[in-house]
Amino acid sequence: MSQSRKGEGAAPRGEKLQKVLARAGLGSRREMEAAIEAGRVQLNGRPAQIGDRAGARDQVELDGRTVQRIHRQPPRRVLLYNKPEGEVTARTDPEGRPTVFRRLPRTPGRWIAVGRLDLNSQGLLLFTNDGELANALMHPSQGVEREYACRIRGEVTPEMVQRLVDGVELDDGPAHFDVVESAMPVDDPGEGANAWFHVIVSEGRKREVRRLWESQGVAVSRLIRVRYGPVVMPRDLRRGKLRELDDAGKAALYEHVGLEPPPPTPRPPRRRRGRKRR
């Protein structure tokens, strides 16, 4: 009987390299696979290959820069931001307009904006340093709901609403609202034909909400994102302010897109009070 090979049947060592890179906030798994195939990734001094795994002692480089090792990977974080109008969802802007990234705290790796809000839109914007989570939340196959409050300029009829739910043809293909509901004003009563509606979409196409309404001959005079997946904008989060999602909120977000939640954030040890000397 031949001797079994060493390690046969043992669990594979480490995590897949593209997953390690995605977790470090450097891009989605698919983007990291492309980087490996392009020869941009080094593993322990040699060109990495698809199928390679990395453990705590392995040295990983992307484009010549060292990636934090597994045992030093930063905690996976999610930030909630109440974006005001007038900020662009980009790292830099050639016109010098303020960007949403200027307010973010420093973190190892990089912050990734989950979806976009255009210059004249406001409301909930998520940031994470976990590229895998960001990709899952934005990928059309997941169908993650985005809910918006819209103030509409022009008369909205039941027939228009039905067409928007059934689907209309836009310049980049058919689109529709999953839900259209009349809503109470967010913080502006509006006048005349300025009525508020809540709508839900399951895609993240550019200016999709505005273009859907415009297809019916009306315009969006105000657009506020109030929910992304299971995350609802906190009522007390003021415009231009950030808040970190707690462990329970993060777990719900990861589970919503079929990912394993990160371990709870360790709490700092309690400081012991010394006895007062008499």
N, C-alpha and C positions, 0 to 999 in steps of 0.2 A: 504494500500500500504506500503510495507516494505521500511525502510529508506536505502538509498544507502550507501555503505561502504565508509569510509573516504579515500579520495585520488583516488577513482575509476575514471578512465578516465584521470587521470593526467599523464603527461609525466614522465617516470622513472627517478629517481634521480641518478645523476652521470653517469660515463661511465663504461662499462664492465671492470671488474678487469684485465682480460688478456690484454685488450687494453691499460689500464693505465700502466701496467708493460712493454709492448712492446714499448710504447712511451718513457718510461724512458731509453730505450736503453739496456734492459736486455735480449732481445731475441725476437724471432718472437711470434706472437699470439699463434701459435700451441705449441711452446715450453713452453710458460707461462701457457697454459691450462694444459699441462702435469705436470708442477710444482705445480699447484693448486691441481690437482688430487692426486699427490704424498704427499700432506700435507706439502709442503715446504713454503706455503704462509699463513700469518696471517692477518686477517682484524679486527682491533680494539680489538686485544687480543684473538681472537678465530680463529680456523682453517677456512680458506676460502673455499668456494664451487663454482663450476661452476655455473654461473648465478649471482653471487654477483656483485654489483656495488660499486664504490668508488667515494665519493664526496670530496670537498675541505677540509672538517673537519675530514675525515677518516684517520686512521693510518694504513699504509700498510707495512708489513715486508716480505722480501724474505730471507730465510735461516738465520733468526734472525737479519738481517740488515734492518734498516728503509729505505724505498723507499721515495724519495721526494714526498711531497704531490702535489696534482693537481695544486693548485694555485702557487706552487713553481717550477713546472716543467721547466726545462731549455728550451730555444728556440731550435727548431729543426734545426739542422745545417747539411750542406753538404760541404765537402772539396774535392777539386780536387788536385791530386798529380801526378806529372810527375815522375814515378818510374824509376830509373836507373837500369841497369843490376847489378847483384851482391847482391841485397837485397831480403830477403825472405818475403813472405806475411804471417807472423805469429807473434804472440805476443812475443814469445821467440823461440830461436833456440838452440838445444842441441849441435850443432857444433860451436856455438859462432859467427855465421855470422850476419851481421847487418840486422835488420828487419825494415819494413816500418813504424812500430808503434813508433819507437824511435823519429821520427821527429814531431809527432802530438802534438798540444797544449793540455793543460788540459781542461777537460769539465766534468760537472756533468754526472753521468751515465758512459757509456763507448763508445769508438769509435768502429764501426763495419766496416770492410772492405767489400765492395760490390764486390764479386767475388775475384778471385785471378789472379796473374801473376807469372809465375814460375821464378826461379832464373835468367835465361838467357833471360827473356823477359823484355821489358820496355814499358813505355807509361802511358796512362790514368788509374788511379786507384781512385775510389770514396770511401770516408769514410762518415759515418753518425752516429749520436747518436740516430737515430730513428729506432728501430728494426723492426717496421712495414714496413717502407719504404724499408729497406735493404732486408727483406724477399720477398717483392713484386718484387723488381728489379731482384732478383736472381731466383725466382721460375720459373720452365720451362713452367708452364701454361700461363705466361704472354708473353712469346716469345719476350723478350726485345733484340733488336739487339746489337751485339758487332762487331765493325769494326776494322780490323787490316791491317797494312801494312806489307807485308812479302817479304823478299829477299830470293829467291829460288836458291839453288845450284843444277844445273842439267837442262836438257832441258825439257821445258814444252810444250806439244803439245795440239792442240785443242781437241783431243780425251780425253786426261787426264782431261782437264778442264770440259768437258761435263760429264765425269764419276763422278767428284767431286760434280757437281751440282745435278746430278741425284741421287747420294747416293752410298756409299760403306759400306761394313761391317767391323766394327772395333771389337776389342775384347770385348767391352761392348755394342755392338749393332750397328744398322745402323746409319750412320751420313752423313751429306752433308753440303756444303756451300750454302747459299741462293744466293750469288752473288760472282763471281770471275771476276775481271777486271784487265787488264794490267795497270800499274801505272808508273808515272814518279818517279825517285828516290826521297826519302825523304831528305837525305843529303849526299848521297853516290852514285856516278854514277854507280858503279859496273863494272865488266868486264866479257866478254865472256858469260858464261851460268848463271851468277848471275843477274837475272831479278827481278824486283819489281812487286808485285801484291797487289791489295786491295781485301780482302775477308770479307764477312759478315756471321756470325753465329747467331743463336737465342737460343743457349743453352750455358751452362757454364761448360761443362765436362772437366775433367782434361786433359790438353795438347791436347785438341781436334784439334786445328788448326795444330799443328805440326804433329799429328798422321794422319790427313787426307792427308797432303802432302806426308808423308812417305809411305802411302799406294800405292802411284804411283811411288815409287822408287826415289824420290827426297827429299832433306833435306831443312829445313828452317835454313838459316844462320843468320837471324836477324828477330825479331818479335816485332812489336810496336803496341800497342792498341791506336787507334786514336779517337774512339768514343764509348760511352756506352749509348744506348737509344738516347735521344735528346741532350745529353751533348757531345760536341766536344772539343777535347784538344785545349786550346788556343795556338796560334802560339808563343806567347811571354812568355809562362810558361816554364822556364828553367828546365832541369833535376834536380831532387832532391828538387824541390821547391813546395810549397803548395799555394793554393788560395781558398778562401771561395766563394761558389756559391751565387750569389745575389738573391734577392727576386723573380725576374722574372724567373731566371733559376730554382730556387727551385719549383716555381709554375708549370712550364712546366714539371719538373721531376715527381712531385706528380700526376699531371693530366695524365701523360703518362701511369701510372699503375693504374689509377682509384681511387686514394686517394684524399681526400680533402686537398688542400694546406694549410700550416700553415699561420697564420696571418703575415703581413709584420713586419719586425724587426723595433722596435721603434727607431727613430733617437734621439740622445742625444740633449737636449735643447741647443739652441744657447746662447753663453755667451755674455752678454751685455757689451759693452765697456763703461767704465766710462769716464766722461768728464775730460779732463785735466785741472788741476788748473793752473791759470796764476800766 
